[in-house]
Amino acid sequence: MDSATFAIYSSISCFNNTVTNPNHTTRLALPSFSFFKTNNSDLISSSSSTIRVPGNLRTTLLCSAVAITPAVTSDHHLSALSKLQSLASEFRSVSEPIERVKRLLHYANLLPQFDESLKVVSNRVMGCTAQVWLDVRMEADGTMRFLAESDSEITKGFCSCLISVLDGATPEEVLGLKTEDMADLNVSGLHGVKVDSRVNTWHNVLISMQKRTKALVAEREGRSFGEPFPSMVITAEGVVAKGSFAQAQARFLSPDDLKVQELANLLKEKKIGVVAHFYMDPEVQGVLTSARKLWPHIHISDSLVMADSAVSMAKAGCKFISVLGVDFMSENVRAILDQAGFHEVGVYRMSDEQIGCSLADAASSPAYMNYLSEASISSPSLHVVYINTSLETKAHAHELVPTVTCTSSNVVQTILQAFAQVPNLNVWYGPDSYMGANIVELFEQMTFMTDDDIAKIHPEHTRNSIKALLPKLHYFEDGTCIVHHLFGHEVVEKIKDMYCDAFLTAHFEVPGEMFALAMEAKRRGMGVVGSTQNILDFIKSRLQEALDRNIDDHLQFVLGTESGMVTSIVAAVRELLCSPESSSREGKVSVEIVFPVSSDSVTTIPQKSSAGLESGDILNVSVIPGVTSGEGCSLHGGCASCPYMKMNSLTSLLKVCNSLPLGKDGLARHEAGRFSLLTPKGKLIADVGCEPILHMRHYQATKKLPEKLIDQILGAGNNGRPT
């Protein structure tokens, strides 16, 4: 994800549900409550009570979309509220940043003693720049007690302020407090003090307080806090898999050396390059990752880079390219190789059957063509199509409406740039409905940002221009990826309860509820929303930060995308953990990858198996894998495994490679043939379908849409259609 897109995620405020009227009175709808903001005070009213809240707490209530329940009328809450009001008033009276720092240092000195025995990794608060330890206990009367410590005096001051408000509070009070409630206590404007990181401290410590409070309440009530998701813990020494689904993923991380050697020798002998997607079967990825050390022309990536890697392999002398992915990926590889002049390089799929994709299928449906037909009668129009579609779809679409491809990394910037370059433009995005809805949500939230903040995202846009483009931005409403579709309500609720203090990663294609959760995590430095490569880069970045701190640490990441990514994640994490620099450090860091799937998403057979995995071990995991068993998929949880991608097996890869070159006649159904079919206007699908990809690459290189595309949009030549 580019830096400008990241800026969106960092800058968006919380005013989703506010509407400002001409009299400067803001009303926020809350569950069973109404909120009215006036110049001097705020009123919260419900059917049972009315509470007057001083104006200094407006930010608190404006940014909280949940939080007020009938319990707010209790004496306990008013007491906690009084503490908060007093503390906020104290800090508001200090205008100079340096004086606020002094006030925080004063509170740091008031922090109760923290026993050294409590400074353990399990008490660490994730996501804070400084080291923070938190101990949470419940008294016999049900009130909460907190102790905290940090190696940063300013952070100790923040913790002290939080504890002064919440120590001795009821669980309801603890769970009702929001980060924004502490806004008046922030330190800003002082050289060397990073405001964002300090806000993150408030948020991350508070969330840890709340998570542990929920767990203690559950324990007190004699109920389980929840069954944890399966996970995989990675250390410098090896990998430990928790739960049968994680064991199924971990089984192939240390593949048989003979299989690795056999594949590497075969590829080298016959000069075969391999490009594979991150979502590949774990057995295949495990062997490929190890074989790459013996044969460099193996590349595992997201779909955009696969074709580029194939071209690099062809330039290096590879005679054949094996594509491990769905069919549109092998089509793209074939077309891009032809565009680059490598017509003689063979491209082979891994199945003699169709390897589909629910998202690509949606884009080739009559409904999508009807959607584009509507776009074609609106002028000027641009079709922004997700890269994960077939070449035929791209070609047919481009002849209906001028088209540019996009990825989950650049879609936001592509759309903003198009609106900036073409006045009164209509943009039609597709086919991923969740991504389309998430894009619209982003832009709607941008309308509450300042022009200066918007300019950091795109210099040619303002609040007015964002408001003006929203009615002209359309998205297809009937296309989803079956993997991301099931990251729904039950998964989100479990993440909120059990993993709210973990790092959260999510693909841009997830449903809105998961998207909102990941956006909130991103806002406080604890998450990423983007492509598979963005997710991998985020994990590596957070790990490197932990290693640089040279302390014992445990990082937990919720993997909000297809589980096949874990092989590349493990390889990247192990590379960092086992590097010479890391080996010389005293601090020991572990990384836990959490798979958000339900417990009934894997079929098992009773069989004794080990959960640990050391280098060279092969697990005999009692799991029935594959499409028919629905591995990783459940209506009650996430769908962490793509059945189409699992059609690419190690057996099929070896079969294809062994048959080349002399037996290639028997691979006719495996070969990614050249598109000799013609578009409705009599042009080669390969030529027309590649043009939207080339338009995107021009944009990536120059940050401008190419003039040829602009001419097509504005109607130059053949009424705006590609000529």
ZAMARGU-4260 file (C-alpha; in steps of 0.2 Angstrom, whole numbers, plus 5000, padded with zeros to 4 digits):
<rodrens>
0) 5000/5000/5000 | 5007/5017/4995 | 5011/5030/5008 | 4996/5041/5003 | 4984/5027/5005
5) 4991/5024/5022 | 4988/5042/5026 | 4970/5039/5024 | 4969/5026/5037 | 4979/5036/5049
10) 4969/5052/5047 | 4951/5047/5046 | 4941/5053/5062 | 4927/5045/5070 | 4912/5056/5065
15) 4904/5043/5055 | 4886/5046/5062 | 4887/5065/5065 | 4877/5078/5054 | 4880/5097/5057
20) 4865/5109/5054 | 4866/5127/5050 | 4864/5132/5068 | 4880/5122/5073 | 4871/5110/5083
25) 4877/5092/5081 | 4866/5077/5084 | 4873/5059/5086 | 4862/5044/5086 | 4867/5031/5098
30) 4858/5015/5103 | 4843/5020/5113 | 4850/5037/5116 | 4851/5054/5108 | 4866/5066/5109
35) 4864/5085/5107 | 4879/5096/5106 | 4878/5115/5110 | 4891/5128/5113 | 4892/5125/5132
40) 4886/5108/5136 | 4880/5092/5129 | 4864/5082/5134 | 4863/5063/5133 | 4845/5058/5135
45) 4836/5041/5135 | 4819/5035/5140 | 4825/5034/5158 | 4837/5048/5161 | 4846/5064/5156
50) 4864/5068/5159 | 4872/5084/5157 | 4890/5082/5151 | 4902/5097/5151 | 4908/5104/5134
55) 4925/5098/5137 | 4919/5080/5134 | 4912/5083/5117 | 4926/5074/5108 | 4923/5059/5119
60) 4905/5057/5114 | 4907/5062/5096 | 4920/5048/5093 | 4911/5034/5103 | 4898/5025/5093
65) 4894/5013/5107 | 4896/5016/5123 | 4883/5023/5133 | 4871/5011/5142 | 4858/5013/5155
70) 4872/5010/5168 | 4879/5027/5165 | 4866/5034/5177 | 4874/5024/5192 | 4883/5033/5206
75) 4899/5023/5202 | 4899/5030/5184 | 4897/5048/5190 | 4911/5045/5202 | 4922/5039/5188
80) 4916/5053/5177 | 4920/5066/5191 | 4938/5059/5192 | 4940/5061/5173 | 4932/5078/5173
85) 4944/5084/5187 | 4959/5077/5178 | 4954/5084/5161 | 4951/5101/5169 | 4968/5100/5177
90) 4977/5097/5160 | 4967/5110/5151 | 4973/5123/5163 | 4990/5120/5157 | 4993/5127/5139
95) 5011/5125/5137 | 5017/5108/5130 | 5032/5108/5141 | 5021/5111/5157 | 5010/5097/5152
100) 5025/5085/5151 | 5030/5091/5168 | 5012/5087/5174 | 5014/5069/5166 | 5031/5067/5175
105) 5022/5072/5191 | 5009/5058/5189 | 5023/5046/5184 | 5030/5048/5201 | 5013/5044/5209
110) 5012/5027/5200 | 5011/5014/5213 | 5026/5002/5215 | 5026/4988/5202 | 5034/4971/5208
115) 5048/4965/5197 | 5040/4948/5196 | 5026/4955/5186 | 5037/4961/5172 | 5034/4946/5161
120) 5030/4945/5143 | 5012/4940/5146 | 5009/4957/5155 | 5017/4967/5141 | 5005/4979/5131
125) 5007/4976/5112 | 5009/4991/5101 | 5017/5004/5113 | 5033/5012/5107 | 5040/5010/5125
130) 5039/4994/5136 | 5023/4994/5146 | 5018/4981/5158 | 5000/4979/5165 | 4993/4969/5179
135) 4974/4967/5181 | 4965/4960/5196 | 4947/4959/5202 | 4943/4962/5220 | 4930/4951/5230
140) 4917/4965/5228 | 4919/4965/5209 | 4929/4981/5207 | 4944/4981/5196 | 4962/4985/5202
145) 4976/4990/5190 | 4995/4991/5191 | 5006/4997/5177 | 5025/5001/5174 | 5035/5007/5159
150) 5053/5011/5154 | 5047/5028/5148 | 5043/5041/5161 | 5030/5050/5150 | 5022/5033/5147
155) 5022/5030/5165 | 5013/5047/5167 | 4999/5041/5155 | 4997/5025/5164 | 4996/5034/5180
160) 4982/5045/5174 | 4972/5030/5167 | 4974/5021/5184 | 4969/5036/5194 | 4952/5036/5184
165) 4949/5017/5183 | 4958/5009/5198 | 4944/5003/5210 | 4931/5006/5196 | 4917/4993/5191
170) 4919/4982/5176 | 4906/4993/5167 | 4915/5009/5170 | 4931/5001/5163 | 4923/4995/5148
175) 4914/5011/5145 | 4929/5022/5144 | 4935/5027/5127 | 4952/5033/5121 | 4944/5049/5115
180) 4939/5052/5133 | 4957/5056/5137 | 4960/5068/5123 | 4962/5083/5134 | 4977/5075/5142
185) 4987/5073/5126 | 5004/5081/5124 | 5007/5090/5107 | 5017/5103/5100 | 5033/5098/5109
190) 5049/5094/5099 | 5053/5076/5101 | 5036/5070/5107 | 5027/5060/5094 | 5008/5064/5096
195) 5002/5049/5087 | 5013/5036/5097 | 5007/5044/5113 | 4989/5043/5108 | 4992/5025/5104
200) 4999/5022/5122 | 4982/5028/5129 | 4972/5017/5117 | 4983/5001/5118 | 4984/5002/5137
205) 4966/5005/5139 | 4961/4991/5127 | 4972/4979/5137 | 4964/4984/5153 | 4947/4981/5145
210) 4951/4964/5137 | 4958/4957/5154 | 4943/4964/5163 | 4931/4955/5151 | 4941/4939/5155
215) 4940/4941/5174 | 4921/4945/5173 | 4919/4929/5163 | 4929/4919/5176 | 4919/4926/5190
220) 4903/4921/5182 | 4909/4904/5179 | 4909/4904/5160 | 4922/4902/5147 | 4930/4918/5140
225) 4930/4910/5123 | 4938/4896/5113 | 4954/4903/5105 | 4957/4903/5087 | 4970/4891/5080
230) 4987/4899/5079 | 5005/4896/5075 | 5019/4903/5086 | 5036/4906/5077 | 5052/4908/5086
235) 5070/4907/5081 | 5070/4889/5087 | 5055/4883/5077 | 5036/4883/5076 | 5023/4877/5087
240) 5005/4875/5080 | 4990/4877/5092 | 4974/4868/5086 | 4971/4856/5072 | 4969/4869/5058
245) 4986/4877/5063 | 4994/4860/5063 | 4987/4857/5046 | 4996/4873/5040 | 5012/4869/5049
250) 5013/4852/5043 | 5023/4856/5027 | 5034/4870/5034 | 5049/4859/5035 | 5047/4848/5019
255) 5055/4832/5015 | 5073/4836/5008 | 5071/4823/4995 | 5056/4831/4988 | 5064/4848/4988
260) 5080/4841/4979 | 5069/4832/4967 | 5059/4848/4962 | 5075/4859/4961 | 5084/4847/4950
265) 5069/4845/4939 | 5067/4864/4937 | 5085/4867/4934 | 5088/4853/4922 | 5073/4859/4911
270) 5075/4878/4914 | 5057/4880/4921 | 5052/4895/4931 | 5038/4894/4944 | 5027/4909/4949
275) 5014/4905/4963 | 5002/4915/4973 | 5002/4918/4992 | 4986/4908/4994 | 4994/4892/4987
280) 4992/4875/4996 | 5004/4874/5011 | 5013/4858/5005 | 5017/4866/4988 | 5023/4882/4996
285) 5034/4873/5009 | 5043/4864/4995 | 5044/4879/4984 | 5051/4890/4998 | 5065/4877/5002
290) 5068/4874/4983 | 5071/4892/4980 | 5087/4891/4989 | 5093/4879/4976 | 5085/4886/4960
295) 5082/4905/4961 | 5068/4906/4948 | 5054/4902/4960 | 5043/4917/4965 | 5028/4918/4977
300) 5019/4934/4977 | 5002/4942/4975 | 4994/4942/4957 | 5001/4958/4951 | 5019/4953/4953
305) 5017/4935/4946 | 5018/4941/4927 | 5032/4953/4930 | 5042/4939/4938 | 5038/4927/4924
310) 5046/4940/4912 | 5062/4941/4923 | 5063/4922/4922 | 5061/4922/4903 | 5075/4935/4902
315) 5086/4924/4913 | 5084/4910/4901 | 5069/4900/4907 | 5060/4890/4893 | 5044/4886/4903
320) 5034/4895/4916 | 5023/4885/4928 | 5009/4895/4936 | 5002/4890/4952 | 4986/4900/4954
325) 4969/4902/4947 | 4966/4903/4928 | 4966/4922/4926 | 4983/4922/4933 | 4990/4910/4920
330) 4981/4920/4907 | 4989/4936/4913 | 5006/4928/4913 | 5004/4922/4895 | 4998/4939/4889
335) 5012/4949/4897 | 5025/4937/4891 | 5018/4939/4873 | 5018/4958/4876 | 5037/4957/4881
340) 5041/4947/4866 | 5043/4930/4874 | 5031/4920/4863 | 5042/4905/4863 | 5041/4903/4882
345) 5028/4890/4887 | 5016/4894/4901 | 5007/4879/4910 | 4993/4878/4923 | 4993/4865/4936
350) 4976/4856/4931 | 4967/4850/4916 | 4951/4856/4923 | 4946/4874/4925 | 4953/4883/4940
355) 4940/4896/4944 | 4939/4911/4955 | 4922/4917/4962 | 4927/4935/4960 | 4933/4933/4942
360) 4917/4923/4938 | 4907/4937/4945 | 4915/4949/4932 | 4911/4938/4918 | 4893/4936/4922
365) 4879/4944/4912 | 4875/4955/4927 | 4892/4963/4926 | 4891/4966/4908 | 4874/4975/4911
370) 4882/4985/4924 | 4895/4991/4911 | 4882/4994/4898 | 4874/5006/4910 | 4891/5014/4913
375) 4894/5015/4894 | 4879/5027/4892 | 4886/5039/4905 | 4899/5051/4899 | 4913/5054/4903
380) 4915/5037/4912 | 4930/5026/4918 | 4929/5008/4923 | 4942/5003/4937 | 4943/4984/4937
385) 4951/4974/4950 | 4967/4965/4943 | 4959/4948/4949 | 4948/4946/4933 | 4951/4937/4917
390) 4959/4944/4902 | 4943/4941/4892 | 4933/4952/4905 | 4946/4966/4904 | 4945/4966/4885
395) 4926/4965/4884 | 4925/4979/4897 | 4937/4990/4889 | 4927/4990/4873 | 4912/4995/4882
400) 4920/5008/4894 | 4938/5014/4895 | 4946/5003/4908 | 4961/5003/4919 | 4965/4989/4931
405) 4969/4992/4949 | 4976/4982/4964 | 4970/4983/4983 | 4986/4993/4985 | 4982/5007/4973
410) 4964/5007/4970 | 4960/5022/4981 | 4974/5033/4973 | 4969/5027/4955 | 4951/5033/4958
415) 4956/5050/4966 | 4968/5053/4952 | 4955/5049/4939 | 4943/5062/4947 | 4957/5075/4948
420) 4962/5073/4929 | 4944/5072/4921 | 4931/5085/4927 | 4913/5078/4929 | 4920/5060/4928
425) 4909/5045/4932 | 4919/5030/4940 | 4913/5012/4939 | 4922/5000/4951 | 4921/4981/4951
430) 4919/4967/4953 | 4922/4966/4972 | 4907/4972/4981 | 4916/4973/4998 | 4930/4983/4992
435) 4919/4995/4983 | 4909/4998/4998 | 4925/5000/5008 | 4931/5013/4996 | 4915/5023/4997
440) 4916/5022/5016 | 4933/5029/5015 | 4928/5044/5005 | 4913/5047/5015 | 4924/5048/5031
445) 4936/5060/5021 | 4922/5073/5020 | 4925/5076/5039 | 4943/5079/5037 | 4952/5096/5035
450) 4958/5101/5017 | 4976/5100/5024 | 4974/5082/5029 | 4965/5078/5012 | 4980/5086/5003
455) 4992/5074/5011 | 4982/5060/5004 | 4980/5068/4987 | 4986/5086/4983 | 4972/5090/4971
460) 4957/5086/4982 | 4948/5095/4996 | 4932/5091/5006 | 4922/5099/4992 | 4929/5089/4979
465) 4927/5073/4989 | 4909/5077/4992 | 4907/5081/4974 | 4914/5064/4968 | 4904/5053/4979
470) 4888/5053/4969 | 4898/5049/4954 | 4907/5034/4961 | 4898/5018/4958 | 4902/5000/4962
475) 4896/4983/4957 | 4885/4975/4971 | 4886/4957/4967 | 4904/4951/4967 | 4913/4943/4982
480) 4928/4932/4985 | 4922/4917/4994 | 4938/4917/5006 | 4935/4935/5012 | 4916/4934/5012
485) 4915/4924/5028 | 4925/4936/5038 | 4908/4941/5045 | 4900/4945/5061 | 4904/4930/5072
490) 4923/4932/5068 | 4923/4950/5071 | 4914/4948/5088 | 4927/4935/5094 | 4941/4946/5088
495) 4934/4961/5098 | 4933/4950/5114 | 4948/4940/5113 | 4961/4948/5101 | 4957/4967/5103
500) 4975/4970/5109 | 4983/4960/5095 | 4989/4967/5078 | 4975/4965/5066 | 4978/4962/5047
505) 4964/4962/5034 | 4963/4961/5015 | 4954/4976/5007 | 4941/4963/5001 | 4934/4959/5018
510) 4916/4963/5023 | 4913/4981/5030 | 4912/4975/5049 | 4929/4967/5048 | 4936/4982/5037
515) 4930/4994/5051 | 4938/4984/5064 | 4954/4984/5055 | 4953/5002/5051 | 4951/5006/5069
520) 4967/4996/5073 | 4976/5005/5059 | 4971/5021/5067 | 4981/5017/5083 | 4995/5009/5074
525) 4990/4991/5077 | 4983/4986/5060 | 4985/4986/5041 | 4971/4985/5028 | 4978/4982/5010
530) 4985/4968/4999 | 4993/4952/5003 | 5010/4960/5001 | 5005/4975/5012 | 5000/4962/5026
535) 5017/4953/5024 | 5027/4970/5025 | 5017/4976/5040 | 5021/4960/5050 | 5040/4961/5045
540) 5040/4979/5050 | 5033/4977/5067 | 5044/4962/5070 | 5060/4972/5065 | 5054/4986/5077
545) 5053/4973/5091 | 5070/4966/5087 | 5078/4983/5087 | 5071/4986/5105 | 5082/4971/5110
550) 5070/4965/5123 | 5059/4949/5126 | 5043/4951/5117 | 5028/4942/5110 | 5019/4949/5094
555) 5002/4942/5090 | 4994/4945/5073 | 4977/4941/5067 | 4978/4935/5049 | 4963/4942/5040
560) 4965/4934/5023 | 4968/4917/5016 | 4978/4905/5027 | 4990/4900/5013 | 4999/4917/5016
565) 5006/4909/5032 | 5020/4900/5023 | 5028/4916/5016 | 5025/4924/5033 | 5034/4910/5042
570) 5048/4911/5030 | 5050/4930/5032 | 5049/4930/5051 | 5061/4915/5053 | 5073/4925/5041
575) 5073/4940/5053 | 5073/4930/5069 | 5088/4919/5063 | 5098/4933/5055 | 5116/4936/5062
580) 5110/4952/5070 | 5096/4945/5079 | 5106/4930/5085 | 5118/4942/5094 | 5104/4951/5103
585) 5099/4946/5121 | 5080/4949/5118 | 5070/4934/5112 | 5055/4938/5101 | 5041/4927/5096
590) 5027/4930/5083 | 5010/4922/5084 | 4999/4921/5068 | 4981/4919/5073 | 4969/4910/5060
595) 4951/4917/5063 | 4942/4901/5059 | 4929/4892/5070 | 4933/4876/5079 | 4921/4866/5067
600) 4930/4872/5051 | 4942/4857/5050 | 4937/4838/5050 | 4948/4828/5061 | 4952/4809/5064
605) 4957/4804/5081 | 4975/4801/5081 | 4989/4806/5092 | 5000/4820/5085 | 5013/4833/5091
610) 5009/4851/5091 | 5027/4856/5090 | 5037/4858/5075 | 5056/4859/5074 | 5068/4860/5059
615) 5067/4843/5050 | 5051/4836/5059 | 5036/4831/5049 | 5020/4831/5058 | 5007/4817/5056
620) 4992/4829/5058 | 4975/4821/5060 | 4966/4832/5048 | 4956/4828/5032 | 4962/4843/5020
625) 4956/4848/5004 | 4940/4856/4995 | 4928/4842/4999 | 4931/4843/5018 | 4929/4862/5018
630) 4946/4865/5027 | 4946/4881/5035 | 4928/4886/5030 | 4913/4887/5041 | 4897/4897/5041
635) 4901/4900/5060 | 4918/4907/5057 | 4930/4913/5043 | 4934/4905/5027 | 4953/4904/5028
640) 4956/4893/5014 | 4952/4895/4995 | 4947/4878/4987 | 4952/4884/4970 | 4970/4888/4975
645) 4971/4871/4982 | 4969/4863/4965 | 4987/4867/4963 | 4995/4852/4970 | 5013/4846/4972
650) 5009/4831/4962 | 5002/4841/4947 | 5018/4852/4948 | 5029/4837/4946 | 5018/4829/4933
655) 5019/4845/4922 | 5038/4847/4925 | 5042/4829/4921 | 5032/4830/4905 | 5042/4845/4898
660) 5048/4846/4885 | 5046/4830/4876 | 5029/4826/4883 | 5021/4843/4881 | 5009/4836/4868
665) 5000/4827/4883 | 4999/4844/4892 | 4987/4853/4880 | 4974/4855/4893 | 4987/4862/4905
670) 4994/4875/4893 | 4989/4893/4895 | 4985/4896/4877 | 4987/4912/4868 | 4970/4922/4866
675) 4967/4920/4847 | 4948/4925/4851 | 4942/4941/4845 | 4932/4955/4854 | 4915/4960/4847
680) 4925/4974/4837 | 4936/4961/4829 | 4952/4964/4839 | 4963/4951/4848 | 4957/4949/4866
685) 4975/4947/4871 | 4979/4965/4864 | 4964/4974/4871 | 4964/4965/4888 | 4982/4970/4891
690) 4979/4988/4888 | 4970/4991/4905 | 4985/4983/4913 | 4997/4994/4904 | 4987/5009/4909
695) 4989/5005/4927 | 5008/5002/4925 | 5009/5019/4917 | 5000/5026/4932 | 5011/5017/4944
700) 5027/5024/4936 | 5021/5042/4934 | 5006/5045/4946 | 4996/5051/4931 | 4984/5041/4920
705) 4991/5040/4902 | 4985/5053/4889 | 4979/5038/4878 | 4966/5033/4892 | 4961/5051/4895
710) 4957/5053/4876 | 4947/5037/4877 | 4937/5044/4892 | 4934/5060/4884 | 4929/5052/4867
715) 4944/5055/4856 | 4942/5041/4843 | 4928/5029/4841 | 4917/5039/4853 | 4928/5036/4868
720) 4931/5017/4865 | 4948/5010/4863 | 4953/5010/4845
</rodrens>
